[in-house]
Amino acid sequence: MNCSCHTSGHVQRSRELGDGSGAPYATLSADELRRVSEVLRANGALEDTHRIAYVGLDEPDRRVVAAGSPVPRRARVQLLDLDDGRARALIVDLDDGTIARDTDIDPDRDGQVPLLQEEHAMIRELIGADERWIAALTARGIDDPATVALAGLSAGRFPIEGEQGRRLARVLGHHQPTPQTMPWAHPIDGLVAYVDLGARVVLDVIDTGAVPIPQETADYHLPGTFGPERTTQKPIVIQQPEGPSFSFDGDVITWEKWTVRVGYDMREGLILHGVGFEDDGRVRPILHRASIAEMLVPYGDPGPVRFWQNYFDTGEYLLGRLVNSLELGCDCVGDITYLDVPIADARGNVKILPRAVCIHEEDAGVLWKHTEQFTGTTDVRRQRRLVISFFVTVGNYDYGFYWYLYLDGRIAFEAKATGLVFTAAYDERTSRYASELAPGLAAPYHQHLFCARLDMAVDDGPAVVHEVDVQTLPRDEDNPHGTAIGFTRTPLRSEKEGRRRADAAVDRTWRVSSATARNRLGRPTSYVLRPEGRPVLLAHPDSVIASRARFATSDLWVTAYDPEERYPAGDVVNQSAPEQGLPAFAADDASLDGADLVLWHTFGLTHFPRTEDWPIMPVDACGFTLTPHDFFDRNPTLDVPASPAACACSPDHAHAADTAHHPHHLSVPPAPHPA
């Protein structure tokens, strides 16, 4: 890794997730993953031709766990037989060594299991030997197919003759004349191949005509390509001489007043379980479970080469298995604890993904501050947050996923997008759908949409949800000057009512309140989901991608908890049938009043690439916040101590520090009235 980082004072520790405790929501340990493979083999389900497309914890019903009933340790598995193409969904019981459920995945009814990593090698072999592909490269001045970097991509599900029921990939190429060349700078446009992965054949090569291959280099990774590095930066050193403020008990973290179990899944990546906050001697539940359950990248070029470019990075590619091994001082700074993550590969062998998750705490600015003229006091407290994060690389893009826990009870999530944009040739046609980044080089318009699954547990009881909008109150005898403002609170009583759009004009939020718990003033305890309110899916409502990603056409869906409803686009996403996932979950229009509620929140970025995004894109970010509302009886951070005197912000030292560091400060008498 090229990483020029100052690491003085930084500390790292490593732990392995999957503590082997058998706790209901603990990540499957390495030993448990080996046990899954043993059970599959013993039952003839993992022979030479079989491949594991996915394996993860089969999470038990939260209601059964809450009742104190024993729950078995089980794993969910998706299998593919390379010989006959049969795909299956299985539940493996680790306690008794049996297969508790075995269901066929029908390609027409459901779709296909995620792409296998070995299928990319097959694609390279098939494409490299195809005469149509070779002829198309020759017409573009490329004599050696080995100098073409191939992107084998999920095919989607389109009404194209001969494709029904086939396991497909579509393939685009970029020229890479040397192993050091960054290929994304040199797209081979007007050319795409369709591959049948099951039959191991190239179905079609579509060549709309040769266009010039952009030639300007993008080799930012080679020193000196874009001039000498700056020499002006002085070191920033972050030190925690007494170590971090958090501690572990197995996979459970305790930090300040927070408690959370950290989990990991090869599909979703990070999962937070049992998120609670200690208040007056007891831990009050807030979230039963939180994850980013799907991620969609829809592209907006409708041309014959790229109309199909729409990627479900979670369901089709299993982004959790594409995690980076993080580097101290580069990806994470300070006193760091890394979590190594065990996963199973396609043959059932256990792999340890080192330093997959980074946990640290960091200063987050001012928590609260006031200078009071009548008492002559100044009080300041510093905010800090616990950061739980991981980074993945999905082809050309890199994504960081950051969960934040704050001292004041806030929970926030931030997705960071960086890496390289997917490129094409820029011409008169593409100018309508793409930006020119360098001479002749285009980047199509696209979106990055994330769906958070938030299994709420506010004070661990039944809940109700309201949509809250601000409003200007009408002028009347009580409001003669028209200065009054207020809000409306609309209950969402059923799953169909729970499908909502954000509205920044009325500062729309969604409040999840306990149906039973009250604060000291008698108001329901609650947490508020505050969206950013950026556009959701922009594709036409009747488009193929909208039918497969219906979850992304609304900012919010609210459903009554069902342990079988795990993913917003459905269990099977690759080449999926339309209207899976949330449309099916909400079809029965179940009541939300007094239910265990699940919030599904879509948010993201709409990317019209700019020249500053090339050759590598600075981080762009999006996210959401969960904020306590009447959850606490008062500010929960009144017990946060002042910073050390050396920081000149404790009450006893404020005036002395002000004099010492600001000798030219003018002292003025207090104003006669508060501002």
C-alpha positions in Angstrom: 0.0 0.0 0.0 1.2 3.5 -0.9 0.5 5.3 2.4 2.6 8.2 3.6 1.3 8.4 7.1 2.9 9.6 10.4 2.2 6.8 12.9 4.1 8.0 15.9 1.9 7.5 19.0 -0.5 5.2 17.2 -1.3 1.9 18.7 -3.0 -1.1 17.1 -4.5 -4.3 18.6 -6.3 -7.2 16.8 -9.1 -9.5 17.8 -11.1 -12.1 15.9 -14.8 -11.8 15.5 -16.9 -14.8 16.3 -16.2 -15.3 20.0 -17.5 -18.9 20.1 -19.9 -18.0 22.9 -22.9 -19.3 21.1 -24.7 -16.1 21.9 -27.8 -15.9 19.7 -26.5 -13.1 17.5 -22.7 -13.8 17.7 -21.0 -13.9 14.3 -20.3 -17.4 13.1 -16.8 -18.3 14.4 -14.1 -20.0 12.3 -14.9 -23.3 14.0 -18.6 -22.9 13.3 -18.0 -22.2 9.6 -15.9 -25.4 9.4 -18.8 -27.2 11.0 -21.2 -25.9 8.3 -18.9 -27.4 5.6 -18.7 -30.7 7.5 -22.5 -30.9 7.7 -22.9 -30.0 4.0 -20.4 -32.7 3.0 -21.9 -35.3 5.3 -25.3 -34.7 3.6 -23.9 -34.7 0.0 -24.5 -31.0 -0.5 -20.8 -29.9 -0.9 -19.3 -32.2 -3.4 -16.7 -31.4 -6.1 -19.2 -29.6 -8.4 -20.8 -27.6 -5.6 -19.9 -24.0 -4.6 -20.9 -22.0 -1.6 -22.2 -18.6 -2.9 -23.0 -17.4 0.6 -22.9 -18.5 4.2 -23.9 -16.5 7.3 -25.7 -16.7 10.6 -29.4 -17.6 10.5 -30.4 -15.1 13.1 -33.1 -16.3 15.5 -36.5 -14.6 16.0 -35.9 -11.7 18.4 -39.2 -12.5 20.1 -38.1 -16.1 20.9 -34.8 -14.8 22.3 -36.5 -12.2 24.4 -38.8 -14.8 25.9 -35.7 -16.7 27.1 -36.4 -19.7 25.0 -33.3 -21.7 23.8 -32.5 -21.1 20.1 -30.3 -23.4 17.9 -27.2 -22.1 16.2 -28.0 -22.2 12.5 -26.4 -21.0 9.3 -28.0 -19.8 6.1 -26.3 -21.1 2.9 -26.7 -20.5 -0.8 -25.3 -23.3 -3.0 -24.7 -23.6 -6.8 -24.0 -26.8 -8.7 -21.6 -25.9 -11.5 -22.6 -29.0 -13.5 -26.4 -28.7 -13.7 -26.8 -25.1 -12.6 -29.1 -26.0 -9.7 -29.1 -23.4 -6.9 -30.4 -24.0 -3.4 -31.1 -22.2 -0.2 -30.3 -24.3 2.9 -30.5 -23.9 6.7 -27.8 -25.9 8.5 -28.3 -26.8 12.1 -25.0 -26.7 13.8 -26.2 -28.2 17.0 -27.5 -31.5 15.6 -25.6 -31.6 12.4 -28.5 -31.6 10.1 -29.9 -29.7 7.1 -33.1 -28.2 8.6 -34.3 -26.7 5.3 -33.4 -27.3 1.6 -35.2 -25.2 -1.0 -34.5 -24.8 -4.7 -33.8 -21.3 -6.0 -35.8 -21.0 -9.2 -34.1 -18.8 -11.8 -37.4 -17.6 -13.2 -39.3 -17.2 -9.9 -36.3 -15.9 -7.8 -33.1 -15.3 -9.8 -29.5 -16.4 -9.5 -27.2 -16.7 -6.5 -24.4 -14.1 -6.3 -21.5 -14.1 -8.7 -18.7 -16.5 -7.7 -15.1 -15.2 -7.7 -13.9 -18.1 -9.8 -16.4 -17.2 -12.5 -14.4 -14.1 -13.3 -11.4 -16.3 -14.3 -13.8 -18.3 -16.5 -15.0 -15.1 -18.2 -11.4 -14.1 -19.0 -10.7 -17.5 -20.5 -13.9 -17.5 -22.6 -13.6 -14.0 -23.8 -9.9 -14.3 -24.6 -10.6 -17.1 -27.0 -13.7 -15.7 -28.7 -13.0 -14.8 -32.4 -15.6 -12.1 -32.5 -14.0 -10.3 -29.5 -10.5 -10.7 -30.9 -11.7 -9.2 -34.3 -13.3 -6.3 -32.5 -10.1 -5.6 -30.6 -8.0 -5.8 -33.8 -10.3 -3.2 -35.4 -9.4 -0.9 -32.5 -5.7 -1.4 -32.9 -5.3 -3.9 -30.1 -3.4 -7.1 -31.2 -3.0 -8.8 -27.8 -6.2 -9.6 -25.9 -4.1 -10.2 -22.8 -3.6 -6.4 -22.6 -7.4 -5.9 -22.0 -8.7 -5.7 -18.4 -12.1 -7.3 -18.4 -14.9 -6.4 -16.0 -17.3 -9.3 -15.7 -20.5 -7.6 -14.4 -23.9 -8.6 -13.2 -26.3 -8.8 -16.1 -29.6 -7.7 -14.7 -32.8 -9.1 -16.0 -34.0 -7.8 -19.4 -36.5 -9.1 -22.0 -33.7 -10.2 -24.3 -34.4 -13.2 -26.5 -32.6 -16.3 -25.4 -31.6 -15.1 -22.0 -34.4 -16.4 -19.8 -33.3 -18.9 -17.2 -29.6 -18.5 -18.0 -26.9 -17.5 -15.5 -25.3 -14.5 -17.2 -22.6 -11.9 -17.0 -21.9 -8.9 -19.3 -18.4 -7.9 -20.0 -16.7 -4.6 -20.8 -13.1 -4.0 -21.5 -10.4 -1.4 -20.8 -6.9 -1.3 -22.4 -4.0 -2.0 -20.1 -0.9 -2.0 -22.3 1.5 -2.6 -19.3 0.8 -4.2 -15.9 1.4 -0.8 -14.3 -1.2 1.1 -16.5 -4.4 2.2 -14.8 -6.9 0.7 -17.3 -9.9 2.8 -16.4 -8.3 5.6 -18.3 -8.6 3.7 -21.6 -12.1 2.3 -22.1 -12.7 0.2 -25.2 -16.1 1.5 -26.2 -18.8 0.3 -28.6 -18.1 -3.3 -27.4 -19.7 -5.6 -24.9 -19.9 -9.4 -24.5 -22.7 -11.5 -23.0 -21.5 -14.7 -21.3 -23.6 -17.7 -20.2 -21.8 -18.8 -17.1 -23.7 -22.0 -16.7 -23.0 -23.2 -20.3 -19.6 -21.6 -20.3 -20.1 -19.9 -23.7 -20.0 -16.4 -25.0 -23.6 -15.9 -26.1 -23.0 -12.7 -28.0 -20.5 -9.9 -28.8 -22.1 -6.6 -29.6 -19.9 -4.2 -31.6 -21.5 -0.9 -32.4 -18.3 0.3 -34.1 -14.8 1.3 -33.1 -14.4 4.7 -31.4 -11.0 6.2 -30.4 -9.6 4.9 -27.1 -8.8 7.8 -24.8 -5.0 7.9 -24.3 -4.3 10.4 -21.5 -2.7 8.6 -18.5 -4.4 8.2 -15.1 -1.4 6.6 -13.4 -1.7 8.6 -10.2 -0.3 5.6 -8.3 3.1 5.9 -10.0 5.3 8.6 -8.3 5.8 11.7 -10.3 3.1 11.1 -12.9 1.4 14.4 -11.9 4.4 16.2 -10.5 6.2 16.2 -7.2 4.4 15.7 -3.9 3.9 18.7 -1.7 6.3 19.1 1.2 4.3 21.5 3.4 2.5 19.2 5.7 3.6 18.9 9.3 2.8 15.8 11.3 -0.5 15.5 13.1 -0.1 13.0 16.0 -3.1 11.6 17.9 -2.2 10.0 21.2 -4.1 8.2 23.9 -1.4 7.6 26.5 -3.9 5.7 28.8 -5.3 3.6 26.0 -8.9 3.7 24.6 -12.0 4.3 26.7 -13.8 1.2 25.3 -13.5 -2.4 26.4 -14.5 -5.8 25.0 -16.4 -8.7 26.4 -16.3 -11.2 23.6 -17.8 -9.4 20.7 -19.6 -6.8 22.9 -18.1 -3.3 23.2 -18.8 -1.1 26.1 -17.8 2.6 25.6 -18.9 5.5 27.8 -22.6 4.6 28.4 -23.0 2.6 25.2 -23.2 -1.2 24.8 -23.2 -2.8 21.3 -22.4 -6.3 19.9 -20.4 -6.1 16.7 -21.1 -8.6 14.0 -20.0 -9.2 10.5 -21.6 -10.9 7.4 -20.0 -11.6 4.0 -23.1 -10.0 2.4 -23.9 -7.0 4.5 -20.5 -6.4 6.2 -20.9 -4.7 9.6 -23.9 -5.5 11.7 -24.6 -3.9 15.1 -26.8 -5.8 17.6 -28.2 -4.9 20.9 -27.4 -1.2 20.8 -28.2 0.3 24.2 -27.4 3.3 26.4 -26.9 3.2 30.2 -29.2 5.6 32.0 -29.7 5.8 35.7 -28.1 2.4 36.3 -29.8 0.4 33.5 -29.0 -0.1 29.9 -31.9 1.1 27.8 -32.3 -0.6 24.4 -32.5 1.6 21.3 -31.7 -0.7 18.3 -32.1 -4.5 18.2 -30.1 -4.6 14.9 -28.7 -2.2 12.4 -27.0 -2.8 9.0 -26.7 -1.5 5.5 -28.7 -4.3 3.9 -28.4 -3.3 0.3 -26.4 -1.0 -2.0 -27.4 -0.1 -5.5 -25.4 1.7 -8.2 -27.7 2.5 -11.2 -26.1 4.1 -14.3 -27.9 6.4 -16.6 -26.5 5.7 -20.1 -29.3 4.1 -22.1 -27.1 3.2 -25.1 -26.8 -0.3 -26.6 -23.5 -1.0 -24.8 -24.4 0.1 -21.2 -28.2 0.2 -20.8 -27.9 -2.7 -18.4 -25.4 -1.2 -16.0 -27.2 -1.4 -12.6 -25.3 -3.1 -9.7 -26.5 -4.4 -6.4 -23.2 -4.4 -4.7 -24.5 -6.2 -1.6 -26.8 -8.8 -3.1 -25.0 -9.5 -6.3 -21.3 -9.1 -5.3 -21.4 -9.7 -1.5 -19.5 -6.6 -0.6 -18.7 -7.9 2.9 -16.2 -10.4 1.4 -14.5 -7.6 -0.6 -13.3 -5.9 2.5 -9.9 -4.2 2.7 -7.2 -5.0 5.3 -7.0 -1.7 7.0 -3.6 0.0 7.7 -2.7 1.8 10.9 -2.2 5.6 10.4 -3.7 5.4 6.8 -7.2 4.1 7.1 -7.5 4.5 10.8 -5.5 6.8 13.2 -5.0 6.8 16.9 -5.4 3.9 19.3 -7.0 1.3 17.1 -8.6 -2.1 17.7 -8.9 -4.2 14.6 -11.3 -7.1 14.1 -10.3 -10.0 12.0 -13.3 -11.6 10.3 -13.7 -15.3 9.4 -15.6 -16.2 6.2 -16.0 -19.4 4.2 -14.9 -19.5 0.5 -16.7 -21.3 -2.3 -15.3 -24.7 -1.3 -16.1 -24.3 2.4 -12.6 -23.5 3.5 -12.3 -20.8 6.2 -10.5 -17.6 5.4 -9.6 -15.0 7.9 -9.9 -11.5 6.6 -7.3 -9.5 8.7 -8.0 -6.1 10.1 -11.4 -6.0 8.4 -13.1 -3.7 11.0 -11.6 -0.7 12.7 -12.7 0.5 16.1 -11.5 3.7 17.6 -12.7 6.9 19.4 -12.1 10.4 18.2 -12.7 14.0 19.2 -15.8 15.4 17.5 -15.7 19.1 18.4 -17.7 21.0 21.0 -20.4 19.0 22.8 -21.9 22.0 24.5 -20.7 25.5 25.6 -22.0 28.6 27.2 -20.5 31.8 28.5 -23.0 33.3 31.1 -22.8 37.0 31.6 -24.7 37.1 34.8 -22.6 34.5 36.7 -19.4 35.2 34.9 -18.8 31.6 34.1 -17.8 29.8 30.9 -18.4 26.1 30.5 -17.3 24.0 27.6 -17.4 20.2 27.1 -15.8 18.3 24.2 -17.8 15.8 22.1 -16.3 12.5 21.3 -17.5 9.5 19.3 -16.9 5.8 18.9 -16.2 4.9 15.3 -16.9 1.4 14.0 -15.9 1.1 10.3 -14.8 -1.0 7.4 -13.8 -0.3 3.7 -14.5 -2.4 0.6 -13.4 -2.3 -3.0 -16.1 -3.2 -5.5 -14.4 -3.1 -8.9 -13.5 0.5 -9.6 -15.2 2.1 -6.6 -14.2 2.0 -2.9 -16.7 2.5 -0.1 -16.2 3.3 3.6 -19.0 2.4 6.0 -18.9 4.3 9.3 -21.1 3.9 12.3 -20.8 6.6 15.0 -22.0 6.6 18.6 -21.9 9.9 20.4 -21.9 10.9 24.0 -25.3 12.5 23.8 -27.1 9.4 22.6 -27.0 10.1 18.9 -26.3 7.3 16.4 -25.1 8.3 12.9 -24.1 6.5 9.8 -21.9 7.8 7.0 -21.0 6.1 3.7 -17.9 7.4 1.9 -17.5 6.9 -1.8 -14.1 7.2 -3.4 -11.9 5.3 -5.9 -12.3 5.6 -9.7 -15.4 6.3 -11.7 -16.5 3.8 -14.4 -15.4 5.2 -17.7 -16.5 5.3 -21.4 -15.5 7.1 -24.6 -16.9 10.7 -24.8 -18.7 11.6 -28.0 -21.8 13.5 -29.2 -24.2 10.7 -28.1 -22.7 10.2 -24.6 -22.5 14.0 -23.9 -26.2 13.8 -22.9 -25.6 11.1 -20.3 -22.0 11.6 -19.2 -19.4 14.1 -18.1 -16.1 14.5 -20.0 -13.2 14.1 -17.5 -10.2 14.1 -19.8 -9.9 14.4 -23.6 -12.3 11.9 -25.1 -12.9 10.2 -21.7 -16.5 10.1 -20.3 -18.0 9.1 -16.9 -21.7 8.2 -17.1 -24.1 9.9 -14.7 -25.1 7.5 -11.9 -26.3 7.1 -8.4 -25.0 5.4 -5.2 -28.0 4.3 -3.1 -27.8 2.6 0.2 -30.6 1.0 2.2 -30.2 0.8 6.0 -32.3 -1.8 7.9 -33.0 -0.5 11.3 -34.7 -3.0 13.6 -35.9 -0.6 16.3 -36.1 -1.4 20.0 -36.8 1.9 21.8 -37.0 1.0 25.4 -37.6 -2.6 24.3 -41.3 -2.6 23.9 -44.0 -2.2 21.3 -43.7 1.0 19.3 -45.5 3.5 17.1 -44.2 5.6 14.3 -45.1 9.2 13.3 -44.1 11.4 10.4 -43.3 14.9 11.7 -43.4 18.0 9.5 -42.8 21.6 10.5 -45.5 24.1 9.6 -46.3 27.8 9.7 -49.4 28.3 11.8 -52.2 30.4 10.3 -52.8 33.9 11.4 -55.8 34.1 13.8 -56.7 35.8 17.1 -54.0 33.7 18.9 -51.4 34.5 16.2 -52.2 38.0 15.0 -48.6 38.8 13.9 -48.1 35.5 12.0 -45.0 34.5 14.0 -46.2 31.2 15.4 -44.7 27.9 14.1 -45.4 24.3 14.9 -45.4 20.8 13.6 -47.8 18.1 12.4 -47.5 14.6 13.6 -49.1 12.0 11.4 -49.3 8.4 12.6 -48.2 5.7 10.1 -50.6 2.9 11.0 -49.9 0.2 8.4 -47.1 -1.0 6.1 -48.6 0.7 3.1 -48.9 4.0 5.0 -45.3 3.4 6.0 -43.9 3.9 2.5 -42.8 7.6 2.6 -40.8 10.2 0.8 -38.5 12.8 2.4 -39.4 16.5 2.1 -36.7 19.0 3.0 -39.2 21.9 2.7 -41.0 20.7 5.8 -37.9 19.3 7.5 -39.6 15.9 7.5 -38.5 13.3 10.1 -39.8 10.0 11.4 -40.2 9.4 15.1 -40.3 6.0 16.6 -41.9 6.1 20.1 -42.3 3.5 22.7 -46.0 2.5 23.2 -45.4 2.1 26.9 -42.4 4.0 28.2 -42.6 7.6 29.3 -40.1 10.2 30.4 -40.5 12.2 33.6 -42.9 14.7 31.9 -45.1 11.9 30.7 -44.1 12.0 27.0 -43.3 8.9 25.1 -39.6 8.1 24.8 -38.6 8.1 21.2 -35.8 8.2 18.6 -36.0 10.3 15.4 -34.7 9.2 12.0 -33.4 12.4 10.3 -32.8 11.9 6.6 -30.6 14.0 4.3 -33.4 14.0 1.8 -31.4 13.6 -1.4 -33.0 12.0 -4.5 -33.9 8.3 -4.4 -33.9 6.2 -7.6 -34.2 8.5 -10.6 -34.8 5.8 -13.2 -38.3 5.7 -14.7 -40.8 4.0 -12.4 -41.6 1.5 -15.2 -38.0 0.6 -15.9 -36.5 -2.8 -15.3 -34.2 -1.5 -12.5 -37.1 0.2 -10.7 -39.0 -3.1 -10.7 -36.1 -4.9 -9.2 -35.1 -2.2 -6.8 -38.5 -0.9 -5.8 -37.1 -0.3 -2.3 -35.0 2.5 -3.7 -38.0 4.5 -5.0 -38.9 5.7 -1.5 -36.9 7.2 1.3 -38.6 5.1 4.0 -40.5 1.9 4.3 -41.8 0.7 7.7 -42.7 -2.9 8.3 -43.7 -5.0 11.2 -40.8 -7.2 12.3 -40.6 -10.6 10.5 -37.4 -12.7 10.9 -37.7 -13.9 7.3 -37.6 -10.3 5.9 -33.9 -9.6 5.8 -33.1 -7.8 2.6 -34.9 -4.9 0.9 -34.5 -6.4 -2.6 -35.1 -10.0 -1.5 -33.0 -12.9 -0.6 -31.9 -13.6 -4.2 -30.8 -10.4 -6.1 -28.7 -11.5 -9.0 -31.0 -11.5 -12.1 -33.8 -11.2 -9.7 -37.5 -11.2 -10.6 -39.4 -7.9 -10.2 -41.1 -6.7 -7.1 -39.1 -8.8 -4.6 -38.2 -7.7 -1.1 -40.0 -4.7 0.4 -43.0 -4.7 -2.1 -43.7 -8.3 -1.2 -43.1 -7.7 2.6 -45.6 -4.8 2.6 -48.2 -6.5 0.4 -50.3 -7.7 3.4 -50.4 -4.2 4.8 -49.8 -5.4 8.3 -50.6 -3.1 11.2 -47.7 -1.0 12.6 -49.4 0.1 15.8 -47.8 -1.4 18.8 -45.6 -3.7 16.7 -41.9 -4.4 16.7 -40.9 -2.0 13.9 -38.3 -2.2 11.2 -37.3 1.0 9.4 -35.8 0.6 5.9 -34.2 3.9 4.9 -32.8 4.6 1.4 -30.3 7.4 1.0 -27.3 8.2 -1.2 -25.5 10.2 -3.8 -26.4 11.3 -7.3 -23.2 11.6 -9.1 -22.6 13.9 -12.1 -18.9 13.4 -12.3 -16.6 16.5 -12.4 -13.1 17.0 -13.6 -12.0 17.0 -9.9 -13.1 13.4 -9.7 -10.4 12.3 -12.1 -8.1 10.4 -12.0 -9.2 9.4 -8.5 -12.2 10.7 -6.7 -12.0 12.6 -3.4 -14.4 11.2 -0.8 -18.0 12.1 -1.2 -20.3 11.2 1.7 -23.9 10.7 2.6 -25.8 9.2 5.6 -28.4 9.7 8.3 -28.8 10.3 12.0 -30.9 8.7 14.8 -31.5 11.3 17.5 -33.0 10.8 21.0 -36.2 12.8 21.4 -37.7 12.9 24.9 -35.8 9.7 25.5 -33.8 11.2 28.3 -35.1 13.3 31.2 -32.5 15.9 30.5 -29.2 16.4 28.7 -27.5 13.0 29.2 -24.0 14.6 29.1 -24.1 16.8 32.2 -21.7 14.3 33.8 -19.1 14.7 31.1 -16.1 16.3 32.8 -14.3 19.4 31.6 -11.1 18.9 29.6 -7.8 19.1 31.4 -6.7 22.5 32.6 -4.0 22.5 29.9 -6.8 22.8 27.4 -7.9 26.0 29.0 -11.6 25.1 29.0 -12.4 24.1 32.6 -14.2 26.7 34.6 -11.4 27.4 37.0 -8.9 28.1 34.3 -11.0 29.8 31.6 -10.2 33.4 32.6 -6.5 32.8 33.3 -6.2 31.0 30.0 -7.9 33.8 28.2 -5.5 36.4 29.7 -2.5 34.3 29.0 -3.2 33.4 25.4 -5.1 36.5 24.3 -3.3 39.5 25.9 -5.0 42.0 23.5 -8.5 40.8 24.4 -10.7 43.7 25.4 -12.9 43.0 28.4 -16.4 44.5 28.2 -19.1 44.7 30.9 -22.0 42.4 30.6 -25.0 43.5 28.5 -28.0 44.7 30.5 -30.3 42.1 28.9 -29.7 38.6 27.6 -29.1 38.4 23.8 
